[in-house]
């Protein structure tokens, strides 16, 4: 049974039928026995008010970037209608690609991932939101394999779990694709590549938005000359950074 988002807060007061009780019990038993994430067991995950399909081919949807899209990246994007071309890297299930298309209704969104399996999940979500004309999915290794085009906005939630943390991941996370989590020895393997190449794919005054977990100190030490902007999310001021093309390497 799927409930509308606005009814979720009152759902705890509802009395379940016998069939629903048996179904919930089976889910609880399987969750305890296998330690598979609930999202995989019910093939459903939520980002804010939006529901998405998910299975073990893609990482469970979760991103602080989704919070920033509620206000269409205000104040950094003064005119949302002026955002016409968006590139999303490491799309996974396609959830951010969908949210970007909804936040910027005049934009064409190109969403990429290196995983063919994840892109199959993304196609399902794009189709569910009837965004196939505006959201185009493609296989690419970050910028490698993309045509030399320019975008108003580039968004990425790349793998950023460092090697030490990967070795201690709880069992639940080990069910998710390692490819979508592991960010190298310090967690910045993919972030470095994004910072190196992003300027060549942005229009003048275009923006780069990247989620990096709680690696603010680490990335500021690695790139002391880059003036990172850190928007506030529910986790604080250290999980997502924003940069204009002119502040990126090679963007002046």
C-alpha positions as CSV (number, residue, x, y, z in Angstrom):
1,X,0.0,0.0,0.0
2,X,1.4,3.4,-1.0
3,X,0.4,6.5,0.9
4,X,0.5,10.0,-0.4
5,X,3.3,12.0,1.2
6,X,0.9,14.3,3.1
7,X,-0.6,11.3,4.8
8,X,2.6,9.7,6.1
9,X,2.6,11.7,9.4
10,X,-0.8,10.3,10.4
11,X,-0.2,6.8,9.2
12,X,1.0,5.5,12.6
13,X,-2.6,5.9,13.9
14,X,-4.0,3.6,11.3
15,X,-5.0,0.0,12.2
16,X,-3.5,-2.6,9.9
17,X,-5.6,-5.4,8.3
18,X,-4.5,-9.0,9.0
19,X,-2.9,-9.2,5.5
20,X,-1.0,-6.0,6.0
21,X,0.2,-7.2,9.4
22,X,1.5,-10.4,7.9
23,X,3.2,-8.4,5.2
24,X,4.9,-6.1,7.7
25,X,6.0,-9.0,9.8
26,X,7.6,-10.7,6.8
27,X,9.4,-7.5,6.0
28,X,10.7,-7.2,9.5
29,X,11.9,-10.8,9.6
30,X,13.7,-10.4,6.3
31,X,15.2,-7.1,7.3
32,X,16.6,-8.7,10.5
33,X,17.8,-11.9,8.8
34,X,19.4,-10.4,5.7
35,X,20.3,-6.8,6.9
36,X,19.2,-5.7,3.4
37,X,18.1,-2.0,3.4
38,X,14.3,-1.5,3.7
39,X,14.4,0.4,0.5
40,X,15.5,-2.7,-1.4
41,X,12.9,-4.9,0.3
42,X,10.0,-2.7,-0.7
43,X,11.7,-1.3,-3.9
44,X,10.9,2.2,-2.8
45,X,12.7,5.2,-1.4
46,X,11.8,8.9,-0.7
47,X,13.7,12.1,-1.2
48,X,11.6,14.8,0.5
49,X,8.1,14.6,-1.0
50,X,9.1,12.4,-4.0
51,X,9.0,8.6,-4.2
52,X,11.4,6.7,-6.3
53,X,11.9,3.1,-7.4
54,X,15.1,1.4,-6.3
55,X,16.7,-2.0,-6.2
56,X,20.2,-3.4,-5.6
57,X,21.4,-2.2,-9.0
58,X,21.6,1.4,-7.6
59,X,22.5,3.1,-4.4
60,X,19.6,3.9,-2.1
61,X,18.5,7.5,-2.9
62,X,19.8,10.0,-0.3
63,X,21.3,13.4,-0.9
64,X,21.6,16.7,0.8
65,X,21.5,18.2,-2.6
66,X,17.8,17.4,-2.7
67,X,17.2,19.8,0.2
68,X,18.8,22.6,-1.7
69,X,16.6,22.0,-4.8
70,X,13.5,22.9,-2.8
71,X,14.4,26.5,-3.2
72,X,15.9,26.0,-6.7
73,X,19.4,26.8,-5.3
74,X,18.4,30.3,-4.2
75,X,20.2,32.7,-3.8
76,X,22.9,31.3,-6.0
77,X,20.5,30.8,-8.9
78,X,18.8,34.2,-9.3
79,X,16.6,33.2,-12.3
80,X,15.6,29.5,-12.3
81,X,14.0,30.1,-15.7
82,X,17.4,30.9,-17.0
83,X,18.8,27.4,-16.3
84,X,18.4,25.7,-19.6
85,X,21.1,23.0,-19.6
86,X,22.0,20.8,-16.6
87,X,24.4,18.0,-16.3
88,X,24.2,15.5,-13.5
89,X,27.1,13.1,-12.9
90,X,26.8,9.8,-11.0
91,X,23.0,9.8,-11.3
92,X,22.5,6.3,-9.8
93,X,18.8,5.8,-9.5
94,X,18.1,9.0,-11.4
95,X,16.5,10.7,-8.4
96,X,18.4,13.9,-8.6
97,X,18.0,14.1,-12.3
98,X,14.2,14.0,-11.8
99,X,14.4,16.6,-9.0
100,X,16.5,18.9,-11.1
101,X,14.0,18.7,-14.0
102,X,11.2,19.5,-11.6
103,X,13.1,22.4,-10.0
104,X,14.1,23.9,-13.4
105,X,11.1,23.2,-15.7
106,X,12.7,24.9,-18.7
107,X,16.0,22.9,-18.5
108,X,17.2,19.9,-20.4
109,X,18.9,17.5,-18.1
110,X,21.7,15.2,-19.1
111,X,22.3,12.5,-16.4
112,X,25.2,10.1,-16.6
113,X,26.5,7.1,-14.7
114,X,29.3,4.6,-15.3
115,X,27.0,1.7,-14.3
116,X,24.7,0.3,-16.9
117,X,22.7,-1.4,-14.2
118,X,22.1,1.8,-12.3
119,X,21.0,3.5,-15.5
120,X,18.3,0.9,-16.0
121,X,16.9,1.9,-12.6
122,X,17.2,5.6,-13.5
123,X,15.2,5.0,-16.8
124,X,12.4,3.5,-14.7
125,X,12.2,6.6,-12.5
126,X,12.5,9.1,-15.4
127,X,9.6,7.3,-17.1
128,X,7.5,7.2,-13.9
129,X,7.7,11.0,-13.8
130,X,7.1,11.3,-17.5
131,X,10.3,13.3,-18.0
132,X,11.7,11.3,-20.9
133,X,11.7,14.3,-23.2
134,X,13.7,16.5,-20.9
135,X,15.9,14.0,-19.0
136,X,18.4,12.1,-21.2
137,X,20.4,9.3,-19.6
138,X,23.9,8.3,-20.9
139,X,26.7,6.1,-19.8
140,X,29.9,8.0,-19.0
141,X,32.8,8.0,-16.5
142,X,32.3,11.5,-15.1
143,X,33.2,13.8,-18.0
144,X,35.0,11.1,-20.0
145,X,32.9,10.1,-22.9
146,X,30.7,13.2,-22.9
147,X,30.5,15.5,-25.9
148,X,32.2,18.9,-25.5
149,X,29.1,20.9,-24.5
150,X,28.5,23.7,-22.0
151,X,26.0,23.7,-19.1
152,X,24.5,26.3,-16.8
153,X,24.6,23.9,-13.9
154,X,26.6,20.7,-13.1
155,X,25.5,18.6,-10.2
156,X,27.3,15.5,-8.7
157,X,26.9,13.2,-5.8
158,X,29.9,11.0,-6.5
159,X,31.3,8.2,-4.5
160,X,33.1,9.7,-1.5
161,X,33.5,7.1,1.3
162,X,37.2,6.8,2.1
163,X,39.0,3.5,2.3
164,X,39.1,3.3,6.1
165,X,35.3,3.9,6.3
166,X,34.6,1.4,3.6
167,X,36.4,-1.3,5.6
168,X,34.0,-0.6,8.5
169,X,30.7,-0.2,6.7
170,X,27.7,-1.7,8.5
171,X,26.1,-4.7,6.8
172,X,23.2,-2.7,5.4
173,X,25.6,-0.6,3.3
174,X,27.4,-3.6,2.0
175,X,24.3,-4.5,0.0
176,X,24.7,-1.3,-2.0
177,X,26.9,-1.2,-5.1
178,X,30.5,-0.6,-3.9
179,X,31.0,1.3,-7.1
180,X,28.6,4.0,-5.9
181,X,30.3,4.4,-2.5
182,X,34.1,3.9,-2.6
183,X,35.9,7.2,-3.2
184,X,39.5,6.0,-2.9
185,X,42.0,6.3,0.0
186,X,40.8,9.7,1.2
187,X,37.3,9.8,-0.4
188,X,38.3,12.5,-2.9
189,X,39.3,10.4,-5.9
190,X,36.3,11.5,-8.0
191,X,36.0,14.9,-6.5
192,X,39.5,15.7,-7.8
193,X,38.6,14.7,-11.3
194,X,35.4,16.8,-11.2
195,X,37.2,19.9,-10.0
196,X,39.9,19.4,-12.7
197,X,37.5,19.1,-15.6
198,X,34.3,20.9,-14.7
199,X,35.2,24.4,-16.0
200,X,35.5,23.0,-19.6
201,X,31.8,22.0,-19.4
202,X,30.4,25.1,-17.8
203,X,29.1,28.2,-19.4
204,X,30.4,31.6,-18.1
205,X,29.1,32.1,-14.6
206,X,27.8,28.5,-14.6
207,X,27.7,26.6,-11.3
208,X,29.1,23.4,-10.0
209,X,27.3,21.7,-7.0
210,X,28.9,18.6,-5.4
211,X,28.1,16.5,-2.4
212,X,31.2,15.2,-0.5
213,X,29.9,13.9,2.9
214,X,31.7,15.4,5.9
215,X,35.0,16.0,4.0
216,X,35.1,19.8,4.2
217,X,38.4,20.1,6.1
218,X,40.0,17.5,3.9
219,X,39.0,19.1,0.6
220,X,39.9,22.6,1.8
221,X,43.4,21.4,2.8
222,X,43.8,19.7,-0.6
223,X,42.6,22.8,-2.6
224,X,43.5,25.8,-0.4
225,X,43.2,28.3,-3.3
226,X,39.7,27.4,-4.3
227,X,37.0,29.6,-2.6
228,X,34.5,26.9,-1.8
229,X,30.9,28.0,-0.8
230,X,29.2,25.7,1.6
231,X,25.4,25.9,1.6
232,X,23.6,24.9,4.8
233,X,21.9,21.6,4.8
234,X,20.3,19.6,7.6
235,X,23.8,18.2,8.3
236,X,25.4,21.6,8.6
237,X,27.8,23.5,6.4
238,X,30.3,20.8,5.4
239,X,28.5,18.3,3.1
240,X,27.9,20.2,-0.2
241,X,30.0,22.8,-1.9
242,X,29.2,25.3,-4.7
243,X,31.5,26.9,-7.1
244,X,31.2,29.2,-10.1
245,X,33.0,28.4,-13.3
246,X,35.3,31.4,-12.7
247,X,36.5,30.0,-9.4
248,X,37.4,26.5,-10.8
249,X,40.8,25.5,-12.1
250,X,41.0,26.7,-15.7
251,X,37.8,28.7,-15.4
252,X,39.2,32.2,-15.2
